[in-house]
Amino acid sequence: MNKSPSAMQQQDGLDTSELLPLSPLAPPMEEEPLLIFVSGDDDPEKAEEGKKSEELRSLWRKAIHQQILLLRMEKENQKLEASRDELQSRKIKLDYEEVGVCQKEVLITWDKKLLNCRTKIRCDMEDIHTSLKEGVPKSRRGEIWQFLALQYRLRHRLPNKQQPPDTSYKELLKQLTVQQHAILVDLGRTFPTHPYFSAQLGAGQLSLFNLLKAYSLLDKEVGYCQGISFVAGVLLLHMSEEQAFEMLKFLMYDLGFRKQYRPDMMSLQIQMYQLSRLLHDYHRDLYNHLEENEISPSLYAAPWFLTLFASQFPLGFVARVFDIIFLQGTEVIFKVALSLLSNQEALIMECENFENIVEFLKSTLPDMNSSEMEKLITQVFEMDISKQLHAYEVEYHVLQDELQESSYPCEESEPMEKLERANSQLKRQNMDLLEKLQIAHAKIQTLESNLENLLTRETKMKSLIRTLEQEKMAYQKAVNHIRKLLPADALANCEPLLRDFNCNPNSKAKTGNKP
C-alpha cells in the first residue's frame, strides 16, 4: 500500500502519458490555468507556443489524475487502518485462555445453528444443551449468547409489567445520570489487569462507562450497583456496546438477575439462605465446619452472585459459566458455587480457623487449573437442583412470616409443637404442589411439542394437496387433449371411462381393491 501512484500505474500496465480519467472530465476551459503564467503577448513563434501549451495541458491532466489516485489511496489506507484497529481490539478483548478445546465439528454445528438466529427458528433445546456441553468457540461466543437469548425469548414471554422501558441505547447515552460518580470510581476496579480495560479512560473503560450509564438510566429502581460492572465487562469483551446492552437487559429482566441488585438486597439474602441449605442437605460435614467457625455464605459467596464469578475467577472459566447461564438462568450460580465448595471440601476441612478458611475461599479456591475447571463445568451440566431451590425459597418466606408473627405480642401463644406440626404440614403441601407444578410443566412441554408436530404435518398435508391438485389439472388437460385427437367412434367407446376418470379419479383404485 506504500507504492507510489506511478509504480501502481506501471504495475497495472497503464501508460502514464495516456492515463485515462478516473472521474468525469470538467468542461473545457477557455484558457489553460498554467498557460496564463507562461504565455506572453510578445512571443513571435506561434508553433512553439502551441507545443508548449499542449505539453502543459498534458502535465496538468496528469497532475489531476495523480491527485485523484492519491486521494483514493488515502481513503483505502484509512479503511485498512480502521479494519486493522478493529482486529487488534478484538484480539485484545479475547485475550484469555479457553476452558476445554472446541473441536472443528463443534464449530460447524454452531455455524449451522447461528443461521437459525437470523431466521428466528426454534431449535431443539436438548440439541443446544449437547452442543453447549461440547464447547463454544470464543471467536463466536458473543453471537452464540445472542442466539441463546433469542431461543429463550421464543419460548418465554416476559409479562408486560416486567418488561424494560422501550428506550434505545443511543437515546439513553444523550441523557445524564446521577450514578456517574459511582460508575467512574468502579471503572478502574473492573478487570484492572485485562489489557482492554487497564488503560485509564481508554476505549474499554469508555465503552464500559457508556453501557453502565445507559442501564442506570433504563432501570431506575436498580440504577447502578457494584457487581454489574463485571457482568457488563464480560459482555463487552465478546460483542459491541449496543449488543452488550441488549444482552445485559436480557440477563437482568428476562432471566431475573436484576432482583439481586435491588436496594433492599432481599433476593440476595434468599440466595444465601438457599446456598446454606444446599450445603446442609448435601455436604453436612462441610456445613458444620463452616458454621463452627461462624462463616456464613454472605462472607464468601456474595461476590460470586453479584459479579457472576467474574471478579475472582479466570476469564475462560467465567465465559463458560456465562455460556450455561444464557441457557439455564440463575440456577447456574448455585450449581457452580456448590461444585466449587464440594470439590475442595477436603482442603477446606483442613483449615482450622476463621482467617484460614476465608483466605482459602477468597484466594486459593479461584486458582484452579484447566482440568479442574473442565471437571467442574461438566458437573454443572449434569446437576439439577431446581426443585430444591424452589422449596428452599418457599421455606425462607415461611420462616420470615413466622418471625414477623412472633415479634407481635399475642395474648394466647400457641404451643411450639403445634407450630412445628403446622410448619411440617405446610412443607409437605409445598412439596406436593411443587410436584404437581412440575408435572403440569412437563404436560405443557409435551403439548407444545405435539402442537409443533401437528403444525408441521398440516403444512406437509397442504403442500401435498396442492401437488395433487396440480397433478389433477394436468391429467384433465391430458384427457381433453386425447378427446380432441381420438376419432368419434373410439371416443364413444372411451367416453364412459373418461367420464369416470373426471368424476372420481380414485374409482379405479377402489375397484382394484374389491375381492
GIMOMO-V572460 format. One record per residue. N is the residue number from 1. PHI is phi in degrees with one decimal (999 if undefined). OMEGA is omega in whole degrees, -180 to 180 (999 if undefined). NEAR is the number of other C-alpha atoms within 10 Angstrom. Layout:
# GIMOMO-V572460
((N PHI OMEGA NEAR) (N PHI OMEGA NEAR))
This chain:
# GIMOMO-V572460
((1 999 -179 9) (2 -96.2 -180 7) (3 -72.5 178 8) (4 -73.8 179 12) (5 -60.5 -179 17) (6 -65.2 178 14) (7 -64.8 179 12) (8 -64.6 -180 14) (9 -65.1 179 15) (10 -64.9 -180 11) (11 -65.3 -179 9) (12 -83.3 178 9) (13 80.7 -179 9) (14 -95.4 174 14) (15 -83.9 -176 11) (16 -64.8 179 15) (17 -78.5 180 10) (18 -123.3 -178 10) (19 -69.6 -180 14) (20 -74.0 179 12) (21 -68.2 180 13) (22 -97.3 177 11) (23 -145.6 -179 8) (24 -55.2 -178 6) (25 -69.5 177 8) (26 -72.8 177 6) (27 -56.9 -178 6) (28 -59.8 180 7) (29 -85.9 179 7) (30 -65.5 -177 6) (31 -144.6 -179 8) (32 -62.2 -178 14) (33 -59.2 -178 12) (34 -73.1 -177 13) (35 -66.2 -180 15) (36 -60.9 -175 9) (37 -84.5 -174 8) (38 -99.6 -178 11) (39 -80.8 178 13) (40 -134.6 -177 10) (41 -74.2 -173 5) (42 -93.0 -177 6) (43 -71.1 -176 9) (44 -82.4 -173 9) (45 -90.4 -178 8) (46 -70.5 -177 9) (47 -66.0 179 9) (48 -66.8 178 11) (49 -64.7 178 16) (50 -64.0 179 12) (51 -64.8 178 11) (52 -61.9 179 15) (53 -62.4 179 17) (54 -65.9 179 14) (55 -64.6 179 12) (56 -64.7 178 17) (57 -62.5 179 16) (58 -64.4 178 14) (59 -65.4 178 14) (60 -62.1 180 15) (61 -62.9 -180 18) (62 -63.7 180 18) (63 -63.5 179 12) (64 -63.2 -179 13) (65 -63.5 179 19) (66 -66.2 178 20) (67 -65.2 177 13) (68 -61.7 178 16) (69 -61.0 180 18) (70 -62.1 179 14) (71 -64.7 179 12) (72 -65.1 179 12) (73 -62.7 180 17) (74 -64.5 177 13) (75 -63.7 179 12) (76 -63.8 177 13) (77 -63.0 178 14) (78 -63.5 177 12) (79 -62.7 180 12) (80 -64.7 178 13) (81 -62.8 179 12) (82 -63.2 179 12) (83 -65.1 179 12) (84 -64.7 179 12) (85 -64.3 180 12) (86 -65.6 178 12) (87 -63.9 179 12) (88 -64.7 178 11) (89 -62.8 179 17) (90 -64.5 179 16) (91 -64.3 179 14) (92 -66.4 -179 15) (93 -58.7 -175 19) (94 -90.7 -179 17) (95 -82.7 174 16) (96 -150.7 -177 15) (97 -88.3 -179 12) (98 -72.3 174 20) (99 -95.8 -177 22) (100 85.4 -180 19) (101 -104.8 180 12) (102 -91.2 -176 14) (103 -72.1 -178 12) (104 -62.5 -180 9) (105 -63.1 179 10) (106 -67.7 177 17) (107 -60.0 180 16) (108 -64.4 179 10) (109 -61.9 180 12) (110 -66.6 178 21) (111 -59.6 179 14) (112 -66.8 -179 11) (113 -67.7 -179 17) (114 -67.2 173 17) (115 -64.5 178 12) (116 -69.3 179 15) (117 -66.7 180 19) (118 -77.1 -178 10) (119 -92.9 178 8) (120 56.2 178 13) (121 -103.7 176 13) (122 -68.1 176 14) (123 -110.0 179 14) (124 -69.7 -175 9) (125 -67.6 178 13) (126 -64.8 178 9) (127 -65.9 178 10) (128 -64.0 179 17) (129 -58.5 -180 14) (130 -64.5 -180 11) (131 -64.1 -180 16) (132 -65.9 179 18) (133 -67.3 -179 17) (134 -74.3 177 15) (135 136.5 179 19) (136 -134.1 177 25) (137 -70.4 -174 17) (138 -67.9 177 19) (139 -69.6 180 12) (140 -112.5 -172 15) (141 -60.6 -180 20) (142 -60.6 178 22) (143 -64.5 -179 18) (144 -68.1 176 22) (145 -62.3 178 22) (146 -66.0 176 20) (147 -64.4 180 22) (148 -65.6 177 22) (149 -63.7 178 20) (150 -63.9 179 20) (151 -62.1 178 22) (152 -65.1 -177 20) (153 -69.6 176 14) (154 -68.8 -178 13) (155 -106.3 -176 9) (156 -128.8 179 10) (157 -100.4 180 10) (158 -73.2 179 13) (159 -56.3 -177 8) (160 -57.9 -178 7) (161 -67.0 -177 7) (162 -96.3 -178 10) (163 -76.1 179 13) (164 -72.1 177 15) (165 -60.2 -178 9) (166 -87.3 179 7) (167 -122.6 -176 11) (168 -71.5 -179 13) (169 -62.5 -179 18) (170 -64.9 178 11) (171 -66.4 -180 9) (172 -66.1 -179 18) (173 -66.4 180 15) (174 -77.3 -176 9) (175 -93.5 177 10) (176 -105.7 180 12) (177 -122.6 177 18) (178 -76.2 -179 12) (179 -87.9 -172 15) (180 -57.0 -177 14) (181 -63.7 180 9) (182 -61.0 180 12) (183 -65.5 -179 22) (184 -61.0 180 17) (185 -63.0 -176 10) (186 -83.3 -179 16) (187 -58.4 -179 23) (188 -71.8 -180 16) (189 -91.1 -177 14) (190 -92.5 -177 23) (191 45.4 -175 19) (192 -64.2 -178 13) (193 -96.3 -180 11) (194 -78.7 -175 16) (195 -60.4 -178 13) (196 -73.4 -177 22) (197 -106.5 -172 25) (198 -74.4 -179 18) (199 -70.0 -178 15) (200 -65.0 -177 12) (201 54.4 174 15) (202 -80.8 -177 12) (203 -59.7 -179 14) (204 -65.8 -179 21) (205 -67.4 178 21) (206 -66.5 177 16) (207 -63.3 180 19) (208 -64.3 178 26) (209 -60.9 180 20) (210 -59.3 -178 19) (211 -65.4 -180 23) (212 -68.1 177 27) (213 -62.9 -179 23) (214 -61.7 -179 25) (215 -69.7 179 24) (216 -63.1 177 22) (217 -79.2 180 20) (218 -71.6 -176 19) (219 -105.3 -176 16) (220 -64.1 -177 9) (221 -68.0 -179 13) (222 -83.1 -177 17) (223 65.1 175 19) (224 -125.4 179 25) (225 -134.8 177 19) (226 -57.8 -177 14) (227 116.8 180 21) (228 -64.4 -178 20) (229 -61.6 179 25) (230 -70.0 177 22) (231 -62.5 178 21) (232 -63.5 179 23) (233 -63.2 178 24) (234 -61.9 179 21) (235 -64.6 -178 24) (236 -64.8 179 24) (237 -69.0 -174 23) (238 -120.4 -178 21) (239 -162.8 -180 20) (240 -76.2 -178 12) (241 -60.2 -177 18) (242 -64.8 177 16) (243 -64.6 178 17) (244 -64.2 178 23) (245 -62.7 178 22) (246 -64.4 -180 17) (247 -72.2 175 22) (248 -66.0 175 22) (249 -62.3 179 20) (250 -62.7 -180 22) (251 -62.2 -174 19) (252 -73.8 -174 19) (253 -92.6 -176 17) (254 -68.1 -179 22) (255 -87.3 172 20) (256 87.1 -179 14) (257 -70.5 -177 21) (258 -63.8 -179 21) (259 -61.8 -177 17) (260 -78.8 179 20) (261 -103.1 179 22) (262 -63.9 -176 16) (263 -57.5 -178 12) (264 -76.8 178 11) (265 56.7 -178 11) (266 -63.3 -179 12) (267 -63.0 178 16) (268 -65.0 177 19) (269 -63.1 178 15) (270 -63.5 -180 19) (271 -63.3 178 23) (272 -64.8 177 19) (273 -65.7 180 20) (274 -62.1 179 22) (275 -64.7 178 21) (276 -62.0 179 20) (277 -69.1 176 17) (278 -62.8 177 20) (279 -62.8 -179 20) (280 -62.6 -175 14) (281 -85.3 -172 11) (282 -114.8 179 12) (283 -141.5 -171 16) (284 -63.2 -179 13) (285 -63.3 178 14) (286 -64.7 178 19) (287 -60.0 -179 19) (288 -63.5 -180 14) (289 -63.7 179 18) (290 -66.6 180 21) (291 -67.3 179 13) (292 -62.2 180 11) (293 -96.5 176 13) (294 56.1 178 12) (295 -112.0 179 17) (296 -91.1 -180 15) (297 -57.4 -178 18) (298 -64.5 -180 17) (299 -71.1 -175 13) (300 -120.8 -173 16) (301 -94.7 -179 19) (302 -56.6 177 17) (303 -63.5 178 17) (304 -60.7 -177 19) (305 -74.5 -175 22) (306 -74.2 180 23) (307 -109.1 -177 19) (308 54.3 176 26) (309 73.7 -172 26) (310 -75.1 -175 26) (311 -81.0 -173 19) (312 -124.6 -171 17) (313 -107.2 180 17) (314 -58.8 -175 19) (315 -63.0 178 21) (316 -61.2 178 20) (317 -67.9 -180 24) (318 -61.4 180 20) (319 -62.3 178 24) (320 -68.2 176 22) (321 -63.5 177 19) (322 -62.3 177 23) (323 -53.6 -176 22) (324 -75.3 178 22) (325 -61.0 179 19) (326 -64.1 178 23) (327 -92.8 -169 20) (328 -115.1 176 16) (329 89.8 -172 17) (330 -65.2 -179 18) (331 -57.9 -176 16) (332 -61.3 -178 24) (333 -61.0 178 24) (334 -65.1 -178 22) (335 -66.0 178 22) (336 -67.1 -180 21) (337 -61.7 -180 17) (338 -64.9 179 19) (339 -66.8 177 18) (340 -58.3 -177 18) (341 -69.6 -178 17) (342 -69.4 -180 16) (343 -68.2 -179 14) (344 -107.9 -176 15) (345 -57.1 -177 15) (346 -61.5 -179 11) (347 -70.5 178 13) (348 -65.9 180 20) (349 -64.7 179 15) (350 -74.7 178 11) (351 -73.6 -168 15) (352 -96.9 -177 11) (353 -139.4 -175 15) (354 -57.8 -175 13) (355 -62.6 -178 11) (356 -65.1 -180 12) (357 -65.9 -179 21) (358 -62.5 179 17) (359 -62.7 179 13) (360 -64.8 -177 17) (361 -67.4 -176 18) (362 -89.6 -174 16) (363 -114.7 -174 11) (364 -77.5 -176 12) (365 -58.3 -180 17) (366 -69.4 -176 16) (367 -85.1 -178 15) (368 -100.6 173 14) (369 -87.7 -173 10) (370 -62.7 -178 15) (371 -66.2 178 11) (372 -65.0 179 13) (373 -67.4 178 20) (374 -62.6 179 16) (375 -61.4 -179 13) (376 -66.0 179 19) (377 -62.3 177 21) (378 -61.9 178 12) (379 -60.9 -179 14) (380 -63.0 179 21) (381 -62.9 -175 17) (382 -90.7 -175 9) (383 -89.1 176 12) (384 -137.5 -178 13) (385 -127.9 -177 12) (386 -61.7 -180 13) (387 -63.5 -180 12) (388 -64.9 -179 15) (389 -61.7 179 20) (390 -64.9 180 15) (391 -63.8 180 15) (392 -66.3 179 20) (393 -65.5 177 16) (394 -63.1 179 16) (395 -59.9 179 19) (396 -60.8 -179 17) (397 -66.0 178 12) (398 -63.2 179 15) (399 -62.9 178 13) (400 -64.3 178 12) (401 -63.9 180 12) (402 -65.5 179 13) (403 -64.3 179 11) (404 -67.0 179 10) (405 -67.1 -179 11) (406 -70.9 180 11) (407 -76.6 178 9) (408 -84.0 177 7) (409 -70.0 179 8) (410 -133.6 -177 9) (411 -73.1 -177 5) (412 -115.3 179 6) (413 -83.1 -179 8) (414 -77.0 178 9) (415 -63.0 -179 8) (416 -61.7 -179 9) (417 -62.9 -179 9) (418 -65.3 178 10) (419 -65.5 179 12) (420 -65.2 179 11) (421 -64.5 179 11) (422 -63.3 179 12) (423 -65.1 179 16) (424 -64.9 178 12) (425 -64.6 178 12) (426 -63.8 178 15) (427 -64.0 178 17) (428 -63.6 179 12) (429 -61.8 179 12) (430 -63.5 179 16) (431 -64.7 178 17) (432 -62.9 179 12) (433 -64.5 179 12) (434 -65.1 178 16) (435 -63.6 178 13) (436 -62.9 179 12) (437 -64.8 179 12) (438 -65.7 177 13) (439 -63.2 179 12) (440 -63.5 177 12) (441 -62.5 179 12) (442 -63.4 178 12) (443 -64.4 179 12) (444 -61.7 179 12) (445 -63.2 178 12) (446 -64.6 180 12) (447 -64.7 178 12) (448 -63.1 178 12) (449 -64.5 178 12) (450 -62.7 180 12) (451 -62.9 178 12) (452 -61.9 178 12) (453 -63.8 180 12) (454 -64.5 178 12) (455 -63.6 177 12) (456 -64.4 179 11) (457 -64.4 179 12) (458 -61.6 178 12) (459 -62.3 179 12) (460 -64.0 -180 12) (461 -63.8 178 12) (462 -61.0 178 11) (463 -63.7 179 12) (464 -65.7 179 12) (465 -62.3 178 12) (466 -60.7 179 12) (467 -63.6 -180 12) (468 -64.6 178 12) (469 -64.6 177 12) (470 -64.9 178 12) (471 -64.3 180 12) (472 -61.5 179 14) (473 -63.2 179 12) (474 -64.4 179 11) (475 -63.7 -180 15) (476 -63.9 176 15) (477 -63.4 178 12) (478 -63.9 179 11) (479 -64.7 179 15) (480 -62.1 178 11) (481 -64.9 179 11) (482 -65.0 179 13) (483 -59.0 -180 17) (484 -70.1 -177 10) (485 -84.0 -176 10) (486 -73.6 173 12) (487 -67.7 -173 10) (488 -62.6 -178 11) (489 -68.3 178 9) (490 -67.6 179 10) (491 -66.2 179 16) (492 -65.6 178 13) (493 -69.9 -177 10) (494 -88.5 -175 13) (495 -58.2 179 13) (496 -59.9 -179 11) (497 -66.0 180 13) (498 -67.6 178 19) (499 -64.4 178 11) (500 -62.7 -179 13) (501 -65.2 -180 16) (502 -68.8 -176 14) (503 -78.5 -174 10) (504 -143.4 -179 11) (505 -63.6 -177 14) (506 -94.5 -176 12) (507 -64.6 180 12) (508 -64.0 180 12) (509 -65.9 -179 10) (510 -68.8 180 9) (511 -67.2 179 9) (512 -68.9 -179 9) (513 -88.2 -179 8) (514 -73.4 -179 6) (515 -73.8 999 4))
